């Protein structure tokens, strides 16, 4: 139990004194970048899925 308490104390110290947290502006710009990249990836996957769906419908219609 003592090791676990020591782990919690060291973790708290590291998170409050040793970690460099990003500024609010940097955090917002990173979140926006992730959002845009996710939307672009979703659109690409949608286009590929749409194309394959129509391709398979064409093949099955033969």
CHARMM internal coordinates of N, CA and C (Angstrom, degrees):
IC EDIT
DIST 1 N 1 CA 1.4534
DIST 1 CA 1 C 1.5305
ANGL 1 N 1 CA 1 C 110.77
DIST 1 C 2 N 1.3100
ANGL 1 CA 1 C 2 N 115.22
DIHE 1 N 1 CA 1 C 2 N -33.62
DIST 2 N 2 CA 1.4585
ANGL 1 C 2 N 2 CA 120.17
DIHE 1 CA 1 C 2 N 2 CA -179.45
DIST 2 CA 2 C 1.5196
ANGL 2 N 2 CA 2 C 111.70
DIHE 1 C 2 N 2 CA 2 C -65.05
DIST 2 C 3 N 1.3323
ANGL 2 CA 2 C 3 N 116.66
DIHE 2 N 2 CA 2 C 3 N -36.41
DIST 3 N 3 CA 1.4666
ANGL 2 C 3 N 3 CA 120.52
DIHE 2 CA 2 C 3 N 3 CA 178.54
DIST 3 CA 3 C 1.5247
ANGL 3 N 3 CA 3 C 110.59
DIHE 2 C 3 N 3 CA 3 C -64.90
DIST 3 C 4 N 1.3283
ANGL 3 CA 3 C 4 N 116.35
DIHE 3 N 3 CA 3 C 4 N -39.31
DIST 4 N 4 CA 1.4566
ANGL 3 C 4 N 4 CA 120.19
DIHE 3 CA 3 C 4 N 4 CA 179.79
DIST 4 CA 4 C 1.5246
ANGL 4 N 4 CA 4 C 111.23
DIHE 3 C 4 N 4 CA 4 C -65.76
DIST 4 C 5 N 1.3131
ANGL 4 CA 4 C 5 N 117.34
DIHE 4 N 4 CA 4 C 5 N -42.59
DIST 5 N 5 CA 1.4718
ANGL 4 C 5 N 5 CA 121.16
DIHE 4 CA 4 C 5 N 5 CA 178.27
DIST 5 CA 5 C 1.5213
ANGL 5 N 5 CA 5 C 110.16
DIHE 4 C 5 N 5 CA 5 C -64.20
DIST 5 C 6 N 1.3258
ANGL 5 CA 5 C 6 N 117.03
DIHE 5 N 5 CA 5 C 6 N -41.29
DIST 6 N 6 CA 1.4675
ANGL 5 C 6 N 6 CA 121.29
DIHE 5 CA 5 C 6 N 6 CA 177.42
DIST 6 CA 6 C 1.5316
ANGL 6 N 6 CA 6 C 110.54
DIHE 5 C 6 N 6 CA 6 C -63.15
DIST 6 C 7 N 1.3352
ANGL 6 CA 6 C 7 N 116.71
DIHE 6 N 6 CA 6 C 7 N -39.45
DIST 7 N 7 CA 1.4606
ANGL 6 C 7 N 7 CA 121.34
DIHE 6 CA 6 C 7 N 7 CA 177.38
DIST 7 CA 7 C 1.5325
ANGL 7 N 7 CA 7 C 110.71
DIHE 6 C 7 N 7 CA 7 C -61.36
DIST 7 C 8 N 1.3256
ANGL 7 CA 7 C 8 N 116.96
DIHE 7 N 7 CA 7 C 8 N -44.73
DIST 8 N 8 CA 1.4576
ANGL 7 C 8 N 8 CA 120.58
DIHE 7 CA 7 C 8 N 8 CA 179.22
DIST 8 CA 8 C 1.5248
ANGL 8 N 8 CA 8 C 111.70
DIHE 7 C 8 N 8 CA 8 C -63.05
DIST 8 C 9 N 1.3214
ANGL 8 CA 8 C 9 N 117.27
DIHE 8 N 8 CA 8 C 9 N -42.13
DIST 9 N 9 CA 1.4672
ANGL 8 C 9 N 9 CA 121.01
DIHE 8 CA 8 C 9 N 9 CA 178.94
DIST 9 CA 9 C 1.5256
ANGL 9 N 9 CA 9 C 111.16
DIHE 8 C 9 N 9 CA 9 C -63.26
DIST 9 C 10 N 1.3325
ANGL 9 CA 9 C 10 N 116.50
DIHE 9 N 9 CA 9 C 10 N -44.74
DIST 10 N 10 CA 1.4630
ANGL 9 C 10 N 10 CA 120.37
DIHE 9 CA 9 C 10 N 10 CA -179.90
DIST 10 CA 10 C 1.5285
ANGL 10 N 10 CA 10 C 111.34
DIHE 9 C 10 N 10 CA 10 C -67.29
DIST 10 C 11 N 1.3128
ANGL 10 CA 10 C 11 N 116.66
DIHE 10 N 10 CA 10 C 11 N -37.83
DIST 11 N 11 CA 1.4632
ANGL 10 C 11 N 11 CA 120.06
DIHE 10 CA 10 C 11 N 11 CA 177.56
DIST 11 CA 11 C 1.5150
ANGL 11 N 11 CA 11 C 110.89
DIHE 10 C 11 N 11 CA 11 C -63.84
DIST 11 C 12 N 1.3130
ANGL 11 CA 11 C 12 N 117.33
DIHE 11 N 11 CA 11 C 12 N -43.52
DIST 12 N 12 CA 1.4566
ANGL 11 C 12 N 12 CA 121.47
DIHE 11 CA 11 C 12 N 12 CA 178.68
DIST 12 CA 12 C 1.5288
ANGL 12 N 12 CA 12 C 110.76
DIHE 11 C 12 N 12 CA 12 C -62.03
DIST 12 C 13 N 1.3301
ANGL 12 CA 12 C 13 N 116.51
DIHE 12 N 12 CA 12 C 13 N -44.80
DIST 13 N 13 CA 1.4613
ANGL 12 C 13 N 13 CA 120.48
DIHE 12 CA 12 C 13 N 13 CA 179.18
DIST 13 CA 13 C 1.5246
ANGL 13 N 13 CA 13 C 111.14
DIHE 12 C 13 N 13 CA 13 C -61.90
DIST 13 C 14 N 1.3057
ANGL 13 CA 13 C 14 N 116.44
DIHE 13 N 13 CA 13 C 14 N -42.66
DIST 14 N 14 CA 1.4634
ANGL 13 C 14 N 14 CA 119.50
DIHE 13 CA 13 C 14 N 14 CA -179.48
DIST 14 CA 14 C 1.5251
ANGL 14 N 14 CA 14 C 111.27
DIHE 13 C 14 N 14 CA 14 C -65.60
DIST 14 C 15 N 1.3328
ANGL 14 CA 14 C 15 N 117.38
DIHE 14 N 14 CA 14 C 15 N -41.94
DIST 15 N 15 CA 1.4591
ANGL 14 C 15 N 15 CA 120.34
DIHE 14 CA 14 C 15 N 15 CA -178.47
DIST 15 CA 15 C 1.5227
ANGL 15 N 15 CA 15 C 112.98
DIHE 14 C 15 N 15 CA 15 C -69.92
DIST 15 C 16 N 1.3145
ANGL 15 CA 15 C 16 N 117.67
DIHE 15 N 15 CA 15 C 16 N -29.58
DIST 16 N 16 CA 1.4696
ANGL 15 C 16 N 16 CA 119.78
DIHE 15 CA 15 C 16 N 16 CA -177.07
DIST 16 CA 16 C 1.5196
ANGL 16 N 16 CA 16 C 113.97
DIHE 15 C 16 N 16 CA 16 C -94.10
DIST 16 C 17 N 1.3369
ANGL 16 CA 16 C 17 N 118.02
DIHE 16 N 16 CA 16 C 17 N -25.47
DIST 17 N 17 CA 1.4659
ANGL 16 C 17 N 17 CA 119.16
DIHE 16 CA 16 C 17 N 17 CA -173.71
DIST 17 CA 17 C 1.5247
ANGL 17 N 17 CA 17 C 114.99
DIHE 16 C 17 N 17 CA 17 C -118.73
DIST 17 C 18 N 1.3217
ANGL 17 CA 17 C 18 N 117.67
DIHE 17 N 17 CA 17 C 18 N -22.48
DIST 18 N 18 CA 1.4663
ANGL 17 C 18 N 18 CA 119.31
DIHE 17 CA 17 C 18 N 18 CA -174.00
DIST 18 CA 18 C 1.5234
ANGL 18 N 18 CA 18 C 113.92
DIHE 17 C 18 N 18 CA 18 C -108.96
DIST 18 C 19 N 1.3062
ANGL 18 CA 18 C 19 N 117.31
DIHE 18 N 18 CA 18 C 19 N -23.61
DIST 19 N 19 CA 1.4651
ANGL 18 C 19 N 19 CA 121.30
DIHE 18 CA 18 C 19 N 19 CA -176.87
DIST 19 CA 19 C 1.5226
ANGL 19 N 19 CA 19 C 109.39
DIHE 18 C 19 N 19 CA 19 C -83.91
DIST 19 C 20 N 1.3244
ANGL 19 CA 19 C 20 N 115.95
DIHE 19 N 19 CA 19 C 20 N 135.92
DIST 20 N 20 CA 1.4597
ANGL 19 C 20 N 20 CA 121.26
DIHE 19 CA 19 C 20 N 20 CA 175.03
DIST 20 CA 20 C 1.5191
ANGL 20 N 20 CA 20 C 107.73
DIHE 19 C 20 N 20 CA 20 C -97.16
DIST 20 C 21 N 1.3220
ANGL 20 CA 20 C 21 N 116.25
DIHE 20 N 20 CA 20 C 21 N 111.65
DIST 21 N 21 CA 1.4518
ANGL 20 C 21 N 21 CA 121.23
DIHE 20 CA 20 C 21 N 21 CA -178.33
DIST 21 CA 21 C 1.5215
ANGL 21 N 21 CA 21 C 109.66
DIHE 20 C 21 N 21 CA 21 C -86.30
DIST 21 C 22 N 1.3415
ANGL 21 CA 21 C 22 N 117.95
DIHE 21 N 21 CA 21 C 22 N 145.34
DIST 22 N 22 CA 1.4734
ANGL 21 C 22 N 22 CA 119.93
DIHE 21 CA 21 C 22 N 22 CA 179.83
DIST 22 CA 22 C 1.5312
ANGL 22 N 22 CA 22 C 110.77
DIHE 21 C 22 N 22 CA 22 C -70.49
DIST 22 C 23 N 1.3252
ANGL 22 CA 22 C 23 N 114.77
DIHE 22 N 22 CA 22 C 23 N 155.77
DIST 23 N 23 CA 1.4614
ANGL 22 C 23 N 23 CA 119.10
DIHE 22 CA 22 C 23 N 23 CA 176.09
DIST 23 CA 23 C 1.5259
ANGL 23 N 23 CA 23 C 108.87
DIHE 22 C 23 N 23 CA 23 C -73.55
DIST 23 C 24 N 1.3239
ANGL 23 CA 23 C 24 N 116.53
DIHE 23 N 23 CA 23 C 24 N 164.57
DIST 24 N 24 CA 1.4591
ANGL 23 C 24 N 24 CA 121.30
DIHE 23 CA 23 C 24 N 24 CA -178.76
DIST 24 CA 24 C 1.5315
ANGL 24 N 24 CA 24 C 110.88
DIHE 23 C 24 N 24 CA 24 C -61.43
DIST 24 C 25 N 1.3309
ANGL 24 CA 24 C 25 N 117.24
DIHE 24 N 24 CA 24 C 25 N -39.86
DIST 25 N 25 CA 1.4602
ANGL 24 C 25 N 25 CA 121.13
DIHE 24 CA 24 C 25 N 25 CA -179.70
DIST 25 CA 25 C 1.5339
ANGL 25 N 25 CA 25 C 110.88
DIHE 24 C 25 N 25 CA 25 C -65.47
DIST 25 C 26 N 1.3223
ANGL 25 CA 25 C 26 N 116.92
DIHE 25 N 25 CA 25 C 26 N -42.94
DIST 26 N 26 CA 1.4578
ANGL 25 C 26 N 26 CA 120.61
DIHE 25 CA 25 C 26 N 26 CA 179.71
DIST 26 CA 26 C 1.5325
ANGL 26 N 26 CA 26 C 110.42
DIHE 25 C 26 N 26 CA 26 C -66.70
DIST 26 C 27 N 1.3068
ANGL 26 CA 26 C 27 N 116.33
DIHE 26 N 26 CA 26 C 27 N -38.13
DIST 27 N 27 CA 1.4568
ANGL 26 C 27 N 27 CA 120.88
DIHE 26 CA 26 C 27 N 27 CA 177.96
DIST 27 CA 27 C 1.5285
ANGL 27 N 27 CA 27 C 110.92
DIHE 26 C 27 N 27 CA 27 C -64.15
DIST 27 C 28 N 1.3158
ANGL 27 CA 27 C 28 N 116.94
DIHE 27 N 27 CA 27 C 28 N -41.42
DIST 28 N 28 CA 1.4559
ANGL 27 C 28 N 28 CA 120.94
DIHE 27 CA 27 C 28 N 28 CA 178.36
DIST 28 CA 28 C 1.5262
ANGL 28 N 28 CA 28 C 111.65
DIHE 27 C 28 N 28 CA 28 C -65.62
DIST 28 C 29 N 1.3183
ANGL 28 CA 28 C 29 N 116.74
DIHE 28 N 28 CA 28 C 29 N -42.51
DIST 29 N 29 CA 1.4641
ANGL 28 C 29 N 29 CA 118.98
DIHE 28 CA 28 C 29 N 29 CA -179.46
DIST 29 CA 29 C 1.5282
ANGL 29 N 29 CA 29 C 110.85
DIHE 28 C 29 N 29 CA 29 C -67.83
DIST 29 C 30 N 1.3119
ANGL 29 CA 29 C 30 N 117.56
DIHE 29 N 29 CA 29 C 30 N -36.28
DIST 30 N 30 CA 1.4656
ANGL 29 C 30 N 30 CA 120.22
DIHE 29 CA 29 C 30 N 30 CA 176.96
DIST 30 CA 30 C 1.5231
ANGL 30 N 30 CA 30 C 110.94
DIHE 29 C 30 N 30 CA 30 C -66.83
DIST 30 C 31 N 1.3180
ANGL 30 CA 30 C 31 N 116.77
DIHE 30 N 30 CA 30 C 31 N -41.37
DIST 31 N 31 CA 1.4625
ANGL 30 C 31 N 31 CA 120.29
DIHE 30 CA 30 C 31 N 31 CA 178.61
DIST 31 CA 31 C 1.5256
ANGL 31 N 31 CA 31 C 110.89
DIHE 30 C 31 N 31 CA 31 C -64.43
DIST 31 C 32 N 1.3122
ANGL 31 CA 31 C 32 N 116.91
DIHE 31 N 31 CA 31 C 32 N -39.42
DIST 32 N 32 CA 1.4572
ANGL 31 C 32 N 32 CA 120.99
DIHE 31 CA 31 C 32 N 32 CA 178.19
DIST 32 CA 32 C 1.5273
ANGL 32 N 32 CA 32 C 110.74
DIHE 31 C 32 N 32 CA 32 C -64.92
DIST 32 C 33 N 1.3175
ANGL 32 CA 32 C 33 N 116.79
DIHE 32 N 32 CA 32 C 33 N -40.86
DIST 33 N 33 CA 1.4624
ANGL 32 C 33 N 33 CA 121.37
DIHE 32 CA 32 C 33 N 33 CA 177.75
DIST 33 CA 33 C 1.5291
ANGL 33 N 33 CA 33 C 110.82
DIHE 32 C 33 N 33 CA 33 C -61.54
DIST 33 C 34 N 1.3254
ANGL 33 CA 33 C 34 N 116.90
DIHE 33 N 33 CA 33 C 34 N -43.84
DIST 34 N 34 CA 1.4648
ANGL 33 C 34 N 34 CA 120.89
DIHE 33 CA 33 C 34 N 34 CA 178.61
DIST 34 CA 34 C 1.5277
ANGL 34 N 34 CA 34 C 110.31
DIHE 33 C 34 N 34 CA 34 C -64.30
DIST 34 C 35 N 1.3237
ANGL 34 CA 34 C 35 N 117.47
DIHE 34 N 34 CA 34 C 35 N -40.67
DIST 35 N 35 CA 1.4575
ANGL 34 C 35 N 35 CA 121.61
DIHE 34 CA 34 C 35 N 35 CA 179.09
DIST 35 CA 35 C 1.5311
ANGL 35 N 35 CA 35 C 111.37
DIHE 34 C 35 N 35 CA 35 C -62.47
DIST 35 C 36 N 1.3083
ANGL 35 CA 35 C 36 N 117.27
DIHE 35 N 35 CA 35 C 36 N -46.20
DIST 36 N 36 CA 1.4624
ANGL 35 C 36 N 36 CA 121.86
DIHE 35 CA 35 C 36 N 36 CA -179.61
DIST 36 CA 36 C 1.5293
ANGL 36 N 36 CA 36 C 110.34
DIHE 35 C 36 N 36 CA 36 C -65.05
DIST 36 C 37 N 1.3226
ANGL 36 CA 36 C 37 N 117.15
DIHE 36 N 36 CA 36 C 37 N -44.23
DIST 37 N 37 CA 1.4650
ANGL 36 C 37 N 37 CA 120.48
DIHE 36 CA 36 C 37 N 37 CA 179.59
DIST 37 CA 37 C 1.5285
ANGL 37 N 37 CA 37 C 110.47
DIHE 36 C 37 N 37 CA 37 C -63.20
DIST 37 C 38 N 1.3185
ANGL 37 CA 37 C 38 N 117.68
DIHE 37 N 37 CA 37 C 38 N -38.85
DIST 38 N 38 CA 1.4580
ANGL 37 C 38 N 38 CA 121.32
DIHE 37 CA 37 C 38 N 38 CA 178.53
DIST 38 CA 38 C 1.5229
ANGL 38 N 38 CA 38 C 111.13
DIHE 37 C 38 N 38 CA 38 C -65.33
DIST 38 C 39 N 1.3223
ANGL 38 CA 38 C 39 N 116.56
DIHE 38 N 38 CA 38 C 39 N -42.65
DIST 39 N 39 CA 1.4634
ANGL 38 C 39 N 39 CA 119.82
DIHE 38 CA 38 C 39 N 39 CA 178.74
DIST 39 CA 39 C 1.5296
ANGL 39 N 39 CA 39 C 111.79
DIHE 38 C 39 N 39 CA 39 C -64.13
DIST 39 C 40 N 1.3224
ANGL 39 CA 39 C 40 N 116.50
DIHE 39 N 39 CA 39 C 40 N -41.95
DIST 40 N 40 CA 1.4663
ANGL 39 C 40 N 40 CA 120.27
DIHE 39 CA 39 C 40 N 40 CA 178.37
DIST 40 CA 40 C 1.5259
ANGL 40 N 40 CA 40 C 110.30
DIHE 39 C 40 N 40 CA 40 C -62.90
DIST 40 C 41 N 1.3107
ANGL 40 CA 40 C 41 N 117.33
DIHE 40 N 40 CA 40 C 41 N -44.41
DIST 41 N 41 CA 1.4601
ANGL 40 C 41 N 41 CA 121.00
DIHE 40 CA 40 C 41 N 41 CA 178.97
DIST 41 CA 41 C 1.5249
ANGL 41 N 41 CA 41 C 110.93
DIHE 40 C 41 N 41 CA 41 C -63.21
DIST 41 C 42 N 1.3293
ANGL 41 CA 41 C 42 N 117.64
DIHE 41 N 41 CA 41 C 42 N -40.29
DIST 42 N 42 CA 1.4623
ANGL 41 C 42 N 42 CA 121.13
DIHE 41 CA 41 C 42 N 42 CA 178.73
DIST 42 CA 42 C 1.5236
ANGL 42 N 42 CA 42 C 110.95
DIHE 41 C 42 N 42 CA 42 C -63.24
DIST 42 C 43 N 1.3222
ANGL 42 CA 42 C 43 N 117.43
DIHE 42 N 42 CA 42 C 43 N -41.04
DIST 43 N 43 CA 1.4638
ANGL 42 C 43 N 43 CA 120.87
DIHE 42 CA 42 C 43 N 43 CA 178.72
DIST 43 CA 43 C 1.5327
ANGL 43 N 43 CA 43 C 110.62
DIHE 42 C 43 N 43 CA 43 C -65.66
DIST 43 C 44 N 1.3093
ANGL 43 CA 43 C 44 N 117.22
DIHE 43 N 43 CA 43 C 44 N -42.28
DIST 44 N 44 CA 1.4705
ANGL 43 C 44 N 44 CA 120.84
DIHE 43 CA 43 C 44 N 44 CA 178.99
DIST 44 CA 44 C 1.5256
ANGL 44 N 44 CA 44 C 110.18
DIHE 43 C 44 N 44 CA 44 C -61.89
DIST 44 C 45 N 1.3231
ANGL 44 CA 44 C 45 N 117.47
DIHE 44 N 44 CA 44 C 45 N -45.54
DIST 45 N 45 CA 1.4617
ANGL 44 C 45 N 45 CA 120.50
DIHE 44 CA 44 C 45 N 45 CA 179.26
DIST 45 CA 45 C 1.5231
ANGL 45 N 45 CA 45 C 110.50
DIHE 44 C 45 N 45 CA 45 C -64.08
DIST 45 C 46 N 1.3307
ANGL 45 CA 45 C 46 N 117.89
DIHE 45 N 45 CA 45 C 46 N -39.18
DIST 46 N 46 CA 1.4614
ANGL 45 C 46 N 46 CA 121.02
DIHE 45 CA 45 C 46 N 46 CA 177.43
DIST 46 CA 46 C 1.5263
ANGL 46 N 46 CA 46 C 111.01
DIHE 45 C 46 N 46 CA 46 C -61.00
DIST 46 C 47 N 1.3260
ANGL 46 CA 46 C 47 N 117.18
DIHE 46 N 46 CA 46 C 47 N -44.99
DIST 47 N 47 CA 1.4664
ANGL 46 C 47 N 47 CA 120.91
DIHE 46 CA 46 C 47 N 47 CA -179.04
DIST 47 CA 47 C 1.5281
ANGL 47 N 47 CA 47 C 110.56
DIHE 46 C 47 N 47 CA 47 C -63.93
DIST 47 C 48 N 1.3188
ANGL 47 CA 47 C 48 N 117.03
DIHE 47 N 47 CA 47 C 48 N -42.78
DIST 48 N 48 CA 1.4735
ANGL 47 C 48 N 48 CA 120.37
DIHE 47 CA 47 C 48 N 48 CA 178.70
DIST 48 CA 48 C 1.5246
ANGL 48 N 48 CA 48 C 110.08
DIHE 47 C 48 N 48 CA 48 C -63.87
DIST 48 C 49 N 1.3145
ANGL 48 CA 48 C 49 N 117.25
DIHE 48 N 48 CA 48 C 49 N -44.55
DIST 49 N 49 CA 1.4630
ANGL 48 C 49 N 49 CA 121.21
DIHE 48 CA 48 C 49 N 49 CA 179.35
DIST 49 CA 49 C 1.5263
ANGL 49 N 49 CA 49 C 111.00
DIHE 48 C 49 N 49 CA 49 C -62.46
DIST 49 C 50 N 1.3157
ANGL 49 CA 49 C 50 N 116.46
DIHE 49 N 49 CA 49 C 50 N -43.51
DIST 50 N 50 CA 1.4676
ANGL 49 C 50 N 50 CA 121.42
DIHE 49 CA 49 C 50 N 50 CA 179.08
DIST 50 CA 50 C 1.5265
ANGL 50 N 50 CA 50 C 110.75
DIHE 49 C 50 N 50 CA 50 C -61.65
DIST 50 C 51 N 1.3212
ANGL 50 CA 50 C 51 N 116.19
DIHE 50 N 50 CA 50 C 51 N -43.45
DIST 51 N 51 CA 1.4681
ANGL 50 C 51 N 51 CA 120.39
DIHE 50 CA 50 C 51 N 51 CA -179.18
DIST 51 CA 51 C 1.5238
ANGL 51 N 51 CA 51 C 110.65
DIHE 50 C 51 N 51 CA 51 C -65.43
DIST 51 C 52 N 1.3257
ANGL 51 CA 51 C 52 N 117.68
DIHE 51 N 51 CA 51 C 52 N -45.44
DIST 52 N 52 CA 1.4552
ANGL 51 C 52 N 52 CA 120.06
DIHE 51 CA 51 C 52 N 52 CA -179.98
DIST 52 CA 52 C 1.5268
ANGL 52 N 52 CA 52 C 111.57
DIHE 51 C 52 N 52 CA 52 C -66.20
DIST 52 C 53 N 1.3122
ANGL 52 CA 52 C 53 N 117.57
DIHE 52 N 52 CA 52 C 53 N -36.00
DIST 53 N 53 CA 1.4542
ANGL 52 C 53 N 53 CA 120.28
DIHE 52 CA 52 C 53 N 53 CA 177.74
DIST 53 CA 53 C 1.5283
ANGL 53 N 53 CA 53 C 110.44
DIHE 52 C 53 N 53 CA 53 C -60.05
DIST 53 C 54 N 1.3249
ANGL 53 CA 53 C 54 N 116.08
DIHE 53 N 53 CA 53 C 54 N -47.95
DIST 54 N 54 CA 1.4603
ANGL 53 C 54 N 54 CA 119.41
DIHE 53 CA 53 C 54 N 54 CA -179.66
DIST 54 CA 54 C 1.5297
ANGL 54 N 54 CA 54 C 111.85
DIHE 53 C 54 N 54 CA 54 C -69.00
DIST 54 C 55 N 1.2956
ANGL 54 CA 54 C 55 N 116.89
DIHE 54 N 54 CA 54 C 55 N -34.72
DIST 55 N 55 CA 1.4642
ANGL 54 C 55 N 55 CA 120.48
DIHE 54 CA 54 C 55 N 55 CA 176.52
DIST 55 CA 55 C 1.5231
ANGL 55 N 55 CA 55 C 110.31
DIHE 54 C 55 N 55 CA 55 C -63.45
DIST 55 C 56 N 1.3267
ANGL 55 CA 55 C 56 N 117.43
DIHE 55 N 55 CA 55 C 56 N -45.38
DIST 56 N 56 CA 1.4715
ANGL 55 C 56 N 56 CA 120.76
DIHE 55 CA 55 C 56 N 56 CA -179.99
DIST 56 CA 56 C 1.5271
ANGL 56 N 56 CA 56 C 110.69
DIHE 55 C 56 N 56 CA 56 C -66.56
DIST 56 C 57 N 1.3338
ANGL 56 CA 56 C 57 N 118.23
DIHE 56 N 56 CA 56 C 57 N -38.59
DIST 57 N 57 CA 1.4632
ANGL 56 C 57 N 57 CA 120.26
DIHE 56 CA 56 C 57 N 57 CA 176.73
DIST 57 CA 57 C 1.5241
ANGL 57 N 57 CA 57 C 110.58
DIHE 56 C 57 N 57 CA 57 C -62.70
DIST 57 C 58 N 1.3090
ANGL 57 CA 57 C 58 N 116.54
DIHE 57 N 57 CA 57 C 58 N -38.64
DIST 58 N 58 CA 1.4714
ANGL 57 C 58 N 58 CA 120.72
DIHE 57 CA 57 C 58 N 58 CA 178.33
DIST 58 CA 58 C 1.5423
ANGL 58 N 58 CA 58 C 110.34
DIHE 57 C 58 N 58 CA 58 C -65.22
DIST 58 C 59 N 1.3323
ANGL 58 CA 58 C 59 N 115.76
DIHE 58 N 58 CA 58 C 59 N -44.64
DIST 59 N 59 CA 1.4776
ANGL 58 C 59 N 59 CA 119.91
DIHE 58 CA 58 C 59 N 59 CA -179.10
DIST 59 CA 59 C 1.5276
ANGL 59 N 59 CA 59 C 110.74
DIHE 58 C 59 N 59 CA 59 C -64.25
DIST 59 C 60 N 1.3375
ANGL 59 CA 59 C 60 N 117.34
DIHE 59 N 59 CA 59 C 60 N -42.64
DIST 60 N 60 CA 1.4656
ANGL 59 C 60 N 60 CA 120.37
DIHE 59 CA 59 C 60 N 60 CA -179.29
DIST 60 CA 60 C 1.5221
ANGL 60 N 60 CA 60 C 111.93
DIHE 59 C 60 N 60 CA 60 C -69.45
DIST 60 C 61 N 1.3226
ANGL 60 CA 60 C 61 N 117.67
DIHE 60 N 60 CA 60 C 61 N -24.82
DIST 61 N 61 CA 1.4598
ANGL 60 C 61 N 61 CA 120.86
DIHE 60 CA 60 C 61 N 61 CA -179.73
DIST 61 CA 61 C 1.5266
ANGL 61 N 61 CA 61 C 112.06
DIHE 60 C 61 N 61 CA 61 C -76.02
DIST 61 C 62 N 1.3224
ANGL 61 CA 61 C 62 N 117.05
DIHE 61 N 61 CA 61 C 62 N -16.21
DIST 62 N 62 CA 1.4730
ANGL 61 C 62 N 62 CA 119.86
DIHE 61 CA 61 C 62 N 62 CA -178.51
DIST 62 CA 62 C 1.5058
ANGL 62 N 62 CA 62 C 112.75
DIHE 61 C 62 N 62 CA 62 C -68.85
END
COOR INIT
IC SEED 1 N 1 CA 1 C
IC BUILD
